[in-house]
Amino acid sequence: MKKLVSRFVCLLIFFQAMSFGFSEKTNGNTKLSVWSFTDEIEGFLDAKGYGYKATHPNVEVEYTYIPTGQFPSKLGPVLTSGNGTPDVFCLEDFFVREYVESGLLLPLDDLYAQVKDKMVDYPMKIGSYNGHVYAMSWYVSPGAVFYRRSYAKKYWGTDDPAEVQKKLKDFDTFLATARQLKKDSNGKCRIVSTTENLFIPFKGTREKPWIVDDKLYIDPAMEKYMNMAKIFHDEELDGRTSQWAEGWYAGMNDTLRDERGNNLEVMCYFLPTWGLHYVLKTDASKTAGDWAMCAGPSSWRWGGCWLAAYKGTKQPEAAKEMIRYIATDDQFLESIALASEDIVGNIIVQDKVKRFFSERFLNGQNHYAAFCDYSKTVDGSLTQGTDQQIEALWSEAVSEYVWGEKTKKEALQAFREQVSITMGY
């Protein structure tokens, strides 16, 4: 009888440990400090029934919200000094690699080994450096082409995503389609409002990153983008606006005009997952139902948020468990997917929930299933901590060439010189 009781107690302890994964047991005294620039995390912690606090009652959480603009300047110094550090924190797309490459984060290799087979690959690649995983994300943000159904029917005879995809399947086809569209519409309809919108999708076709063997490398895909931007400008194939400018939004609502005051129609917008909910739905509400989406000419992603832990945390196992739960747990992410429509990075959950969605803004199209498919084709291995600074200089070089301020050779030379002077590459 004593042996049976002993076995029962051992099994009970085992299953309790399994239910909390990596979490440290300290008689209810485990405490984690969490910093975030997004209020989503607070919701994940506090959600009734399935939130982290509800499922991890023996962990006390001290949550701090810091606005995005202030976040890096507050996080960097405390991680470097080791004073006042949070145990777990969020990392935004613009600065995630800076910290992943910093040597200041807790390795998550053992956690990764447990979950890698059920998670979309590209966020894990972005969170990895020199063979170790340092950050994980609960969602994916692949890109797509959103296009106007009425214009597609008018000029292409169909608004079916499969048929429209054939006209946008690669960038050479995209250029030919842009030219034909302008011709068929007598100059009234442009395929995009600005070629700036093509930059990130072109990045998705690169084979190598910006820095290779500690030297600047300009991938042929980036030169192709430069050439395309010049062609679009010279042939007036776009709406001559700038991304995030008033004209960019005007094209979504049929109020864009050219330099002569004539009304312009815009066929396509390249946007990621969040672009549907936080750009089109908010800024193109008048055209709701007149949109559809397809993959477009490349696989790419835009944005994201990762969770990481400080390498010197006094609660490494509890920190890993929080990351495991929020970024990878099946039941938790299913609840998040159904509540928020976030395209979660857990493939098991993707396959379980994707059939439930029908987007009214897209006239009933299942955007969730499409984005799940797109997420599996994105390459995250080329992301580097120097990208943002280099790409700001690249944008200047492309603009100078497009507007005729410099020849292509001059613009490229100036770009190389600026990268060398400011960054040492």
C-alpha positions in Angstrom: 0.0 0.0 0.0 2.8 2.4 0.9 4.5 1.6 -2.5 1.2 2.5 -4.3 0.9 5.7 -2.4 4.5 6.6 -3.1 4.0 5.9 -6.8 0.9 8.0 -6.9 2.7 10.9 -5.2 5.6 10.6 -7.7 3.2 10.5 -10.6 1.3 13.5 -9.2 4.5 15.5 -8.9 5.6 14.5 -12.4 2.3 15.6 -14.0 2.3 18.8 -12.1 5.8 19.5 -13.3 4.8 18.7 -16.8 1.8 21.1 -16.7 4.1 23.9 -15.8 7.0 23.0 -18.1 10.1 24.8 -17.1 8.6 26.8 -14.2 10.6 26.9 -11.0 8.9 25.9 -7.8 9.7 28.2 -5.0 6.7 27.7 -2.7 4.8 30.4 -4.5 7.6 32.9 -4.3 8.7 32.8 -7.9 8.6 36.4 -9.3 9.1 37.6 -12.8 9.6 41.1 -14.0 8.1 41.6 -17.5 8.7 44.7 -19.8 6.6 45.3 -23.0 6.0 48.0 -25.5 2.8 46.4 -26.6 -0.3 46.1 -24.4 -1.0 42.7 -26.0 1.3 41.1 -23.4 -0.7 42.5 -20.5 -3.7 40.8 -22.1 -1.9 37.6 -22.5 -0.9 37.7 -18.8 -4.4 38.6 -17.5 -6.8 36.7 -19.8 -9.3 34.9 -17.7 -9.1 31.1 -17.8 -6.2 30.8 -20.3 -3.9 33.7 -19.5 -0.4 33.1 -18.1 -1.4 34.2 -14.5 -4.4 31.9 -14.5 -2.4 28.9 -15.6 0.7 29.7 -13.5 -0.7 30.8 -10.1 2.6 30.2 -8.3 4.3 32.9 -10.3 4.1 36.6 -9.3 4.3 38.9 -12.3 5.5 42.5 -12.2 4.4 44.0 -15.5 5.8 47.3 -16.9 4.5 49.0 -20.1 7.0 51.3 -21.9 6.1 53.1 -25.1 7.8 51.8 -28.2 9.8 55.0 -28.8 11.3 54.8 -25.4 11.7 51.1 -25.1 15.2 50.5 -26.6 16.7 53.4 -24.7 15.4 52.0 -21.4 16.1 48.3 -22.1 19.7 48.6 -23.5 21.3 50.3 -20.4 19.8 48.0 -17.8 20.7 44.8 -19.8 24.3 46.1 -20.2 24.7 47.1 -16.6 22.7 44.2 -15.1 20.9 46.6 -12.7 17.1 46.7 -12.7 16.8 44.2 -15.5 13.5 42.6 -16.4 13.5 38.8 -16.6 11.3 38.6 -19.7 10.8 41.3 -22.3 9.5 42.0 -25.8 11.6 42.8 -28.8 10.2 44.7 -31.8 11.1 43.9 -35.4 13.3 47.0 -35.8 15.6 46.1 -32.9 15.1 42.4 -32.3 18.3 41.4 -34.0 20.4 44.0 -32.2 19.6 42.2 -29.0 19.7 38.7 -30.4 23.3 39.4 -31.5 24.2 41.2 -28.3 25.3 38.4 -26.0 22.9 39.7 -23.3 20.0 37.2 -23.8 19.3 33.8 -22.2 19.7 30.9 -24.7 16.5 29.1 -25.3 18.0 26.1 -27.1 16.4 23.4 -24.8 13.0 25.1 -25.2 13.5 25.3 -29.0 14.3 21.6 -29.2 10.9 20.8 -27.7 8.8 23.0 -29.9 10.7 23.4 -33.2 8.7 20.8 -35.1 5.4 22.6 -34.5 6.5 26.2 -35.1 6.8 28.2 -38.3 10.5 28.4 -39.1 11.2 32.0 -40.0 10.6 33.7 -36.6 12.9 31.1 -35.0 15.6 32.0 -37.6 15.3 35.7 -36.7 15.6 34.9 -33.0 18.7 32.8 -33.6 22.4 33.7 -33.8 25.6 31.7 -34.0 23.7 28.4 -33.5 21.7 29.5 -30.5 18.0 30.6 -30.1 17.5 33.7 -28.0 14.0 34.9 -28.9 10.6 33.4 -29.9 7.5 34.9 -31.4 3.8 33.9 -30.9 2.7 35.1 -34.3 3.8 35.5 -37.9 3.4 38.5 -40.3 3.8 37.3 -43.8 2.9 39.7 -46.6 0.4 39.6 -49.4 -1.0 41.6 -52.3 -4.4 43.2 -51.5 -6.2 44.3 -54.7 -9.5 45.9 -55.7 -12.0 43.4 -56.9 -13.9 45.9 -59.0 -10.8 47.1 -60.9 -9.6 43.5 -61.4 -13.0 42.7 -63.0 -12.9 45.9 -65.1 -9.4 45.5 -66.5 -8.6 41.8 -66.1 -12.0 40.2 -66.5 -11.8 38.4 -63.1 -11.3 39.1 -59.4 -10.5 35.4 -58.6 -7.3 35.3 -56.5 -5.9 32.3 -58.4 -6.3 34.2 -61.7 -5.1 37.5 -60.4 -2.0 35.7 -59.0 -1.0 34.7 -62.5 -0.7 38.4 -63.4 1.5 39.1 -60.4 3.4 35.8 -60.0 6.9 37.3 -60.2 8.4 40.8 -60.7 9.0 40.5 -64.4 5.3 39.5 -64.9 4.3 42.3 -62.4 6.1 44.9 -64.5 4.5 43.7 -67.7 1.1 43.7 -66.0 1.7 47.2 -64.7 2.4 48.5 -68.2 -0.6 46.8 -69.7 -2.8 48.0 -67.0 -1.9 51.6 -67.6 -2.4 51.1 -71.3 -5.8 49.4 -71.0 -7.1 52.1 -68.5 -5.8 55.0 -70.6 -3.5 55.9 -67.8 -6.3 56.0 -65.2 -5.4 52.9 -63.2 -1.9 52.3 -61.7 -0.9 48.9 -60.2 0.5 50.5 -57.0 0.4 54.0 -55.5 4.2 54.1 -54.9 7.2 51.8 -55.7 8.3 52.3 -52.0 5.6 49.7 -51.3 7.7 47.2 -53.4 10.9 47.4 -51.4 10.1 44.8 -48.6 8.6 42.3 -51.1 11.8 42.7 -53.2 13.9 42.0 -50.1 12.1 38.6 -50.0 13.8 37.6 -53.2 17.3 38.1 -51.9 19.8 35.2 -51.7 22.2 37.0 -49.3 22.0 39.6 -46.6 23.5 43.1 -46.5 26.6 42.1 -44.6 28.5 39.1 -45.9 31.9 38.2 -44.3 31.9 41.5 -42.5 31.6 43.4 -45.8 28.7 45.2 -47.5 27.0 43.2 -50.2 24.3 44.5 -52.6 22.2 41.5 -53.6 21.1 41.5 -57.3 17.5 41.7 -56.0 18.2 45.1 -54.5 19.6 46.4 -57.8 16.6 45.0 -59.5 14.4 46.9 -57.1 16.4 50.1 -57.9 15.9 49.5 -61.6 12.2 48.8 -61.2 11.6 52.0 -59.1 13.3 54.0 -61.9 11.1 52.4 -64.6 7.9 53.0 -62.7 8.9 56.6 -62.1 9.9 57.3 -65.7 6.9 55.5 -67.2 4.5 56.8 -64.6 3.3 53.3 -63.7 2.6 54.2 -60.0 0.6 57.0 -58.4 3.7 59.1 -57.6 2.9 59.1 -53.8 5.0 58.0 -50.8 4.3 55.2 -48.4 2.3 56.3 -45.3 1.7 59.8 -46.9 -1.7 61.2 -47.6 -1.7 60.1 -51.2 -1.0 56.5 -50.2 -4.2 56.4 -48.2 -6.1 58.3 -50.8 -5.5 55.6 -53.3 -7.4 53.1 -51.0 -10.5 55.3 -51.2 -10.6 56.4 -54.8 -9.5 60.0 -54.0 -6.0 60.0 -55.4 -5.2 62.4 -58.2 -2.2 62.8 -60.5 -0.1 65.9 -60.9 -2.7 67.2 -63.4 -5.6 66.8 -61.1 -7.0 63.7 -62.8 -8.5 60.9 -60.7 -6.3 57.8 -60.4 -7.3 54.3 -59.5 -4.9 52.1 -57.6 -5.1 48.3 -58.1 -2.7 46.8 -55.4 -1.3 47.4 -52.0 1.5 45.2 -50.5 0.7 44.7 -46.8 1.3 42.1 -44.1 -1.2 40.4 -41.8 -1.6 43.5 -39.6 -2.1 45.7 -42.7 -5.5 44.2 -43.2 -6.8 45.1 -39.8 -4.9 48.3 -39.0 -4.4 49.9 -42.4 -7.1 48.8 -44.8 -10.0 48.3 -42.4 -9.3 51.6 -40.7 -8.3 53.8 -43.7 -10.2 52.2 -46.5 -13.5 51.5 -44.8 -15.5 53.1 -47.7 -14.3 50.4 -50.0 -14.9 47.4 -47.7 -15.9 44.3 -49.5 -14.2 45.4 -52.7 -10.9 43.8 -51.8 -9.2 40.4 -52.2 -5.7 39.1 -51.6 -3.2 36.8 -53.2 0.4 35.8 -52.6 2.0 38.1 -55.2 5.4 38.0 -56.7 7.5 37.0 -53.6 7.4 35.6 -50.1 8.2 38.2 -47.5 7.3 39.4 -44.0 6.9 42.8 -42.3 7.0 43.4 -38.6 6.8 41.2 -35.6 7.3 40.9 -31.9 9.6 38.4 -30.0 9.9 37.4 -26.4 13.3 37.0 -24.8 14.9 36.7 -21.3 17.9 38.4 -19.7 20.9 36.0 -19.5 21.5 37.0 -15.9 17.9 36.4 -14.7 17.6 34.7 -11.3 14.7 32.7 -12.6 15.8 31.2 -15.9 13.5 28.2 -15.9 10.4 30.3 -15.0 11.4 32.8 -17.7 11.7 30.1 -20.2 8.3 28.7 -19.2 6.6 32.1 -19.7 8.1 32.3 -23.2 7.1 28.7 -23.9 3.6 29.3 -22.8 3.0 32.6 -24.6 4.9 31.9 -27.8 4.2 28.2 -28.4 1.5 26.6 -26.2 -1.2 24.9 -28.2 -4.3 25.8 -26.1 -3.2 29.3 -25.3 -2.5 30.2 -28.9 -5.7 28.6 -30.1 -7.5 31.0 -27.7 -5.5 33.9 -29.0 -6.1 33.1 -32.6 -9.9 32.8 -32.2 -10.1 36.0 -30.1 -7.8 38.3 -32.0 -7.3 36.7 -35.5 -3.5 36.9 -34.9 -1.8 34.5 -37.4 -0.1 32.4 -34.7 3.2 30.7 -35.4 2.1 27.3 -34.1 1.4 25.1 -37.1 -0.8 22.7 -35.1 -3.0 25.6 -34.1 -2.9 27.1 -37.6 -4.3 23.8 -39.1 -6.9 23.6 -36.4 -8.4 27.1 -36.6 -7.8 28.3 -40.2 -11.0 26.9 -41.6 -13.2 29.0 -39.3 -12.4 32.4 -40.9 -14.3 34.4 -43.5 -13.3 38.1 -43.9 -16.2 40.5 -44.7 -13.7 43.2 -45.8 -12.4 40.7 -48.4 -15.9 39.7 -49.5 -15.8 36.5 -47.6 -12.3 35.3 -48.5 -10.5 33.3 -45.8 -7.4 35.5 -45.2 -6.3 33.4 -42.2 -5.8 30.2 -44.2 -3.9 32.1 -46.9 -1.6 33.8 -44.5 -0.9 30.5 -42.8 0.3 29.1 -46.2 2.4 32.2 -46.9 4.1 32.1 -43.5 5.7 28.7 -44.3 7.5 30.1 -47.4 9.2 33.1 -45.7 13.0 33.1 -45.2 14.1 34.6 -41.9 17.8 33.7 -42.2 18.9 37.0 -43.8 17.7 39.4 -41.1 20.6 41.2 -39.4 21.0 43.8 -36.6 22.4 46.3 -39.1 19.4 46.2 -41.5 17.5 49.2 -40.4 20.5 51.6 -40.6 21.7 50.2 -44.0 18.2 50.3 -45.5 17.7 53.9 -44.5 20.8 54.8 -46.5 19.7 52.5 -49.4 16.3 54.4 -49.5 18.2 57.6 -50.0 20.3 56.2 -52.8 17.3 54.8 -54.6 15.4 58.1 -54.3 18.4 60.1 -55.7 18.5 57.7 -58.7 14.8 57.6 -59.3 14.5 61.4 -59.3 17.5 62.0 -61.5 19.7 63.6 -58.9 22.4 61.0 -59.5 23.2 58.3 -62.1 22.8 54.7 -60.9 26.6 54.4 -60.6 26.8 57.6 -58.6 24.0 56.6 -56.3 25.5 53.1 -55.6 28.9 54.6 -55.0 27.5 57.2 -52.6 25.6 54.4 -50.8 28.8 52.3 -50.3 30.7 55.3 -49.0 27.9 56.2 -46.5 27.8 52.7 -45.2 31.6 52.7 -44.8 31.7 56.1 -43.1 28.8 55.6 -40.7 29.0 51.8 -40.0 32.5 50.7 -41.0 31.5 48.2 -43.6 
